[in-house]
């Protein structure tokens, strides 16, 4: 009886030693599974964010297109506002010089022609600023498009990275299950399911990113159409303005010629 009690005690001690020996592995497995759950939740949230982003871009309408076009136009005009003011001031100074010369009727015909040419060139400068304004609008549009596509890629890459992270934690779970004494069939089956889950999430994230970029391109294609129209209108307006300014130069030049002819006839 005493020997039996000793044998039972020895067996119990062995079992307890085995439990204690595996306790760190059990804790490791619990931690790995908890981390896997947290990372999976993060990946799911990232995908939800990506889906919402794709939906948001796809839902943008004519009002949004108009707003983006106006923003590009405003940026372009602001970037060349100083140039336009400088060009108009230059024209006004040269026109004033021509006006004064004509009024005094004391300047040679050659000088009058030189002053008229200078004023005419300044009028062309106003037209050129209109052209640069249209180009600045297109540049602002291109930057907006680039930023929007970059944002789509960043949101998509965030979702892909989260999916990849879930694959890493799946490997940790597999390793922890092996250390905890699970059978190869058990931990390999778990890993295969987790691997398939992670790869599916990553593929989905990539598809969403591609869809987002396509939606951005579609949206900005409509914006570009408006930018082209407004750019043409701005250039036409600048040309019309320059033509009107040049008309003032021609008028003064004609007055100078008439004054000289009248003086010659009187003599």
Secondary structure by P-SEA (a helix, b strand, c coil): caaaaaaaaaaaaaaaaaaaaaaaaaaaaaaaaaaaaaaaaaaaaaaaaaaaaaaaaaaccaaaaaaaaaaaaaaaaaaaaaaaaaaaaaaaaaaaaaaaaaaaccccaaaaaaaaaaaaaaaaaaaaaaaaaaaaaaaaaaaaaaaaaaaaaaaaaaaaaaaaaaaaaaaaaaaaaaaacccaaaaaaaaaaaaaaaaaaaaaaaaaaaaaaaaaaaaaaaaaaaaaaaaaaaaaaaaaaaaaaaaaaaaaaaaaaaaaaaaaaac
